[in-house]
């Protein structure tokens, strides 16, 4: 379809219900807060303590690699979760899936906090850890796609970018809460942290799960989905239709996300390990700088989302992608100074652009790429398959490159720049989607 057709204006669009928009905003924000909280506390634990608790009988470097490999399993499960849950999201509605994924993520995270360690049950411990991480990833595989689709379809024209970006503001809040949880846990004596303190961190996700569940039970279905169901009934095979009719926007979403996702989890997970093991900063410093980065990232997500309502999704997103291609080298230079100020500035900029700012624009950009019959499936599959190639293996690849090249950061920076260049190139050929009609069946691409 031509780009001109993709931005057709629907003069019959129903005005946005303010009450429904508020509920959708809270539902998306709180749900993604839980998802990111779960991932951040796991990622931080992978970098700081899991190698000792679950992989103790190998070298420190191998322990970190094993820990990050278990971390990557969650990303490998995300496309499977996207395949399973997006099928129901386009058939039964967005609300149903958002409740189901919430319970799966929260339950899996709580289970991690109850696991026996290697010293208690041997090899069964890492096996159980990987299993819990797998189910955690399955739930996350449809969470952000569901929140982004629901908010984009509920908000009125001219406000979709700002409102949908609240999903990533929730992600930033989850990162901040995860950092606070680890700051409090690290205040404990070392033996207390390694015995029961880390369990409290994972058990605390129960509070976020309950809060999100209460909000989502009162959530309205999106007006776009309601209209679709009234006009054509239930979509029978949204995933098959996505692969058959929506291949171009699906590939665009994949390539638009793969680079930014890789850099996002490099900053959130690998950098924590790098600062402690290579730069030599104190472990207690890492959660604090992640906290500040998350706060600034949450503000940036909303700011860039709102800016895309004014300047357009394509212009804002391609500018961020271009900046991220250039960012890795100055980032590592700043980190290796050992200066707390330089480190903080570098991490904050990474969070602002890669972790939250770019994805804040995605939250409206990606749903607008797809037609109404398979929008949920398209967003979920495009984002989650790219998350495996991007963020899922990024910490593992970075750690492997460090080990292979004698601790040099240069190969890591090159890897970050090359994979980011893919997303930058995709952003240059992607169509503009701002304010397009979401009720039409054709894609923006």
C-alpha positions in Angstrom: 0.0 0.0 0.0 1.2 3.5 -0.6 2.2 5.8 2.2 -0.5 8.2 1.1 -3.2 5.6 1.6 -1.8 4.6 5.0 -2.5 8.0 6.4 -6.1 8.2 5.2 -8.3 10.1 7.6 -11.5 8.5 8.9 -14.0 11.2 9.5 -16.4 8.8 11.3 -14.0 7.9 14.1 -15.7 7.8 17.5 -14.4 10.4 19.9 -12.2 9.0 22.6 -13.9 8.2 25.9 -11.8 10.0 28.6 -12.7 7.6 31.3 -11.8 4.6 29.2 -8.5 6.3 28.2 -7.6 6.9 31.8 -8.3 3.3 32.7 -6.3 2.0 29.7 -3.4 4.4 30.6 -3.3 3.1 34.1 -3.6 -0.6 33.0 -0.8 -0.2 30.5 1.4 1.7 32.9 1.0 -0.7 35.9 1.2 -3.8 33.8 4.4 -2.9 32.1 5.8 -1.7 35.5 5.4 -5.3 36.6 6.9 -6.8 33.5 10.0 -4.5 33.6 10.3 -4.9 37.4 10.4 -8.7 36.9 13.0 -8.4 34.2 15.2 -5.9 35.9 15.4 -7.7 39.3 16.2 -10.9 37.3 18.8 -9.1 35.1 20.5 -7.5 38.1 20.5 -10.8 40.0 22.1 -12.4 36.9 24.9 -9.8 36.9 25.5 -9.7 40.7 24.5 -12.9 42.5 23.0 -15.7 40.5 26.3 -17.0 39.2 27.2 -17.8 42.9 23.8 -19.2 43.9 23.0 -21.3 40.8 26.3 -21.9 39.0 28.9 -22.0 41.8 31.2 -24.8 40.6 32.6 -23.0 37.5 34.9 -20.0 37.0 33.6 -16.5 37.6 33.6 -15.7 33.9 31.8 -18.9 33.0 29.3 -18.3 35.9 28.4 -14.9 34.4 28.0 -16.5 30.9 25.8 -19.2 32.4 23.8 -16.7 34.3 23.2 -14.5 31.2 22.3 -17.7 29.2 19.5 -18.4 31.7 18.5 -14.7 31.3 18.4 -15.2 27.5 15.9 -18.1 27.9 13.2 -15.6 28.9 13.7 -13.8 25.6 13.6 -17.1 23.7 10.2 -17.7 25.3 8.8 -14.3 24.4 7.9 -15.1 20.7 6.2 -18.3 21.9 4.2 -16.2 24.3 3.5 -13.7 21.5 2.3 -16.5 19.2 0.0 -18.0 21.9 -1.5 -14.8 23.5 -1.7 -12.6 20.4 -4.0 -15.2 18.8 -6.5 -14.6 21.5 -5.8 -10.9 21.6 -7.1 -10.5 18.1 -9.9 -13.0 18.5 -11.2 -12.4 22.1 -9.9 -8.9 22.8 -7.0 -7.1 24.3 -8.3 -7.0 27.9 -8.4 -10.8 28.3 -4.8 -11.3 27.3 -3.5 -8.5 29.5 -5.0 -10.2 32.6 -3.6 -13.6 31.6 -0.1 -12.4 30.9 -0.1 -10.4 34.2 -0.8 -13.5 36.3 1.8 -15.6 34.4 4.6 -13.1 34.8 3.8 -12.3 38.4 3.5 -16.0 39.4 6.8 -16.9 37.6 8.7 -14.2 39.4 7.3 -15.1 42.8 8.3 -18.7 42.1 11.9 -17.7 41.4 12.1 -16.2 44.9 11.1 -19.6 46.3 13.6 -21.8 44.4 16.2 -23.9 46.1 19.8 -23.0 45.3 22.6 -25.2 43.9 23.9 -25.9 47.3 20.5 -27.4 48.4 19.5 -29.5 45.4 22.4 -29.5 42.9 21.7 -29.3 39.2 17.9 -29.2 39.8 18.3 -25.6 40.9 19.5 -24.1 37.6 16.9 -26.2 35.8 14.1 -24.8 37.8 15.5 -21.3 37.4 15.5 -21.7 33.6 11.9 -23.1 33.7 10.7 -20.1 35.8 12.5 -17.7 33.5 10.9 -19.4 30.5 7.3 -18.8 31.8 8.2 -15.3 32.8 9.3 -14.6 29.3 6.1 -16.2 27.8 4.0 -13.8 29.8 6.1 -10.8 28.8 5.9 -11.8 25.2 2.4 -10.3 24.8 2.4 -7.8 27.6 3.9 -4.6 26.0 2.2 -5.4 22.6 -1.2 -5.6 24.4 -0.7 -2.4 26.4 0.5 -0.5 23.3 -2.3 -1.8 21.1 -5.0 -1.1 23.6 -3.8 2.4 24.4 -3.2 3.4 20.8 -6.7 2.1 19.8 -8.3 3.9 22.8 -6.6 7.3 22.5 -7.8 10.0 20.1 -5.9 11.4 17.2 -3.1 13.7 18.1 -2.6 12.1 21.5 -1.8 8.5 20.6 2.0 9.0 20.8 1.9 10.6 24.2 -0.7 8.2 25.7 0.8 5.0 24.3 4.2 6.0 25.5 2.9 5.6 29.1 3.5 1.9 28.6 7.2 2.7 28.5 6.9 5.1 31.4 5.6 2.1 33.2 8.6 0.2 32.1 10.8 3.0 33.5 8.9 2.9 36.8 9.5 -0.9 36.9 13.2 -0.4 36.4 13.2 2.3 39.1 11.4 0.0 41.5 13.7 -2.9 40.7 16.7 -0.6 41.4 15.2 0.5 44.7 14.6 -3.1 45.7 18.2 -4.0 45.0 19.5 -0.9 46.8 17.5 -2.0 49.9 18.6 -5.6 49.6 22.3 -4.6 49.3 22.0 -2.7 52.5 21.8 -6.1 54.2 24.9 -8.0 55.4 26.4 -10.2 52.6 25.3 -13.5 54.2 21.8 -12.2 54.7 21.5 -11.0 51.1 22.8 -14.3 49.7 20.5 -16.4 51.9 17.1 -14.7 52.1 17.5 -11.1 51.0 17.4 -11.8 47.3 14.2 -13.9 47.9 12.4 -10.9 49.3 13.3 -8.9 46.1 11.5 -11.5 43.9 8.7 -12.0 46.4 7.9 -8.3 46.3 6.6 -8.6 42.8 3.4 -10.0 44.4 2.5 -6.5 45.5 2.8 -5.1 42.0 0.9 -8.0 40.5 -2.1 -7.5 42.9 -2.2 -3.7 42.1 -2.1 -4.3 38.4 -4.8 -7.1 38.6 -7.2 -4.8 40.4 -6.9 -2.1 37.7 -7.1 -4.5 34.8 -10.3 -6.1 36.0 -12.1 -2.8 35.4 -10.6 -2.2 32.0 -12.7 -1.5 28.9 -12.1 -3.2 25.6 -10.6 -0.9 22.9 -13.3 0.8 20.7 -11.4 -0.3 17.5 -11.6 -4.0 18.5 -15.3 -3.6 19.5 -16.1 -2.0 16.1 -14.1 -4.8 14.3 -16.0 -7.5 16.1 -19.4 -5.9 15.3 -18.6 -5.5 11.6 -16.8 -8.8 10.7 -17.1 -10.9 13.9 -14.2 -12.9 15.4 -10.9 -13.0 13.5 -10.3 -16.7 12.9 -6.6 -16.9 12.3 -4.9 -13.6 13.1 -1.4 -15.1 13.2 -1.7 -16.8 9.8 -3.2 -13.6 8.3 -0.3 -11.6 9.7 2.2 -13.8 7.9 0.1 -13.9 4.8 -1.0 -10.3 4.4 1.2 -8.3 6.8 4.7 -9.5 6.1 6.0 -6.1 5.2 5.0 -4.2 8.4 6.0 -7.3 10.3 9.5 -7.2 8.9 9.6 -3.5 9.5 8.7 -3.9 13.1 11.3 -6.6 13.5 14.2 -4.5 12.1 13.0 -1.3 13.7 13.3 -2.9 17.1 16.2 -5.3 16.9 18.9 -2.7 17.3 17.3 -0.6 20.0 16.3 -3.7 21.9 19.9 -5.0 21.9 21.2 -1.7 23.1 18.5 -1.4 25.7 19.4 -4.6 27.5 23.1 -4.0 27.0 22.7 -0.8 29.1 20.3 -2.4 31.6 22.0 -5.7 32.2 25.5 -6.1 30.7 26.7 -2.6 31.8 26.0 -3.6 35.4 28.3 -6.6 35.1 30.9 -4.6 33.2 31.0 -1.8 35.8 31.6 -4.3 38.6 33.9 -6.8 37.1 35.9 -4.7 34.7 35.8 -1.0 35.8 35.8 -2.0 39.5 33.0 0.2 40.8 31.3 -0.8 44.0 28.3 -3.1 43.6 26.1 -0.8 45.6 26.7 2.0 43.0 25.1 0.0 40.1 21.4 0.0 41.3 21.6 3.7 42.1 22.8 4.7 38.7 20.1 2.4 37.1 17.5 4.1 39.3 18.5 7.6 38.0 18.6 6.3 34.4 15.1 4.8 34.8 13.7 8.0 36.1 15.1 10.0 33.3 14.2 7.3 30.8 10.5 7.4 31.9 10.3 11.1 31.4 12.0 10.7 28.0 9.6 8.0 26.9 6.6 10.3 27.4 8.5 13.3 25.9 9.5 11.5 22.7 6.0 10.0 22.4 4.4 13.4 22.7 7.0 14.8 20.3 6.1 12.2 17.7 2.5 13.5 17.9 3.8 16.8 16.6 6.7 15.9 14.3 5.7 12.4 13.2 6.8 9.0 14.3 9.3 8.5 11.5 11.2 11.7 12.0 11.6 11.3 15.8 12.4 7.6 15.6 15.0 7.8 12.9 16.7 10.7 14.8 17.0 8.5 17.9 18.2 5.5 15.9 20.9 7.6 14.2 22.1 9.0 17.6 22.3 5.4 19.0 24.6 4.3 16.2 27.2 6.8 17.4 26.7 6.3 21.1 28.6 3.1 22.1 32.2 4.4 21.8 31.7 7.6 23.9 29.8 5.4 26.4 32.6 3.0 27.0 35.2 5.8 27.1 33.1 7.4 29.9 32.6 4.2 31.8 36.3 3.4 31.7 37.2 6.7 33.3 35.9 5.3 36.6 34.4 8.7 37.3 31.0 8.4 39.0 29.8 11.5 37.2 30.9 10.3 33.8 29.5 6.8 34.4 26.2 8.3 35.5 25.9 10.6 32.5 26.7 7.8 30.0 24.2 5.3 31.6 21.5 8.0 31.8 21.9 8.9 28.1 21.7 5.2 27.2 18.4 4.9 29.2 17.0 8.0 27.7 17.6 7.0 24.1 17.8 3.2 23.9 15.9 1.8 26.9 12.9 4.1 27.0 12.9 7.0 24.5 13.0 4.9 21.3 10.5 2.4 22.7 8.2 5.2 23.8 7.8 6.1 20.1 7.3 2.4 19.2 4.3 2.1 21.4 2.2 4.1 18.9 4.3 3.6 15.8 4.1 -0.2 15.7 0.3 -0.5 16.2 -0.2 2.1 13.5 1.8 0.0 11.1 -0.8 -2.8 11.0 -4.4 -3.2 9.9 -7.1 -3.8 12.4 -7.6 -7.6 11.8 -4.2 -8.7 13.1 -2.8 -5.6 14.8 -2.1 -7.3 18.2 -0.4 -10.3 16.5 1.7 -8.1 14.2 3.0 -5.9 17.1 3.6 -8.9 19.4 5.4 -11.0 16.8 7.4 -8.2 15.3 8.7 -7.0 18.7 9.2 -10.3 20.4 11.0 -12.2 17.6 13.3 -9.2 17.3 13.8 -9.2 21.1 15.3 -12.7 20.9 17.9 -11.6 18.3 18.3 -8.2 20.0 18.0 -8.0 23.8 17.8 -11.7 24.6 21.3 -12.5 23.5 22.9 -9.0 23.8 24.3 -9.5 27.3 25.5 -13.0 26.4 27.2 -11.8 23.2 28.8 -8.8 25.0 30.1 -11.0 27.8 31.4 -13.5 25.2 33.2 -10.8 23.2 34.8 -9.5 26.4 36.1 -13.0 27.2 37.2 -13.7 23.7 39.1 -10.4 23.2 40.9 -10.2 26.5 38.5 -7.9 28.2 38.5 -5.2 25.5 35.4 -3.2 25.1 36.0 -2.3 21.4 34.4 -5.5 20.0 31.3 -4.9 22.2 31.0 -1.3 20.9 31.3 -2.5 17.3 28.6 -5.1 17.9 26.3 -2.4 19.4 26.9 0.0 16.5 26.4 -2.7 13.7 23.1 -4.0 15.1 21.9 -0.5 15.7 22.7 0.5 12.1 20.1 -2.1 11.1 17.3 -0.3 12.9 18.5 3.0 11.6 18.3 1.8 8.0 14.8 0.4 8.7 13.7 3.7 10.1 14.7 5.5 6.9 12.5 3.3 4.7 9.5 3.0 7.2 6.3 5.0 6.4 4.9 7.8 8.4 1.9 6.6 10.4 0.9 9.5 12.6 -2.9 9.9 12.8 -3.8 7.2 10.3 -7.2 5.5 10.5 -6.9 2.5 12.8 -10.3 1.0 11.8 -9.1 0.1 8.2 -7.9 -3.4 7.4 -4.9 -2.4 5.2 -1.4 -1.8 6.6 0.5 1.4 6.6 3.4 -0.2 4.7 
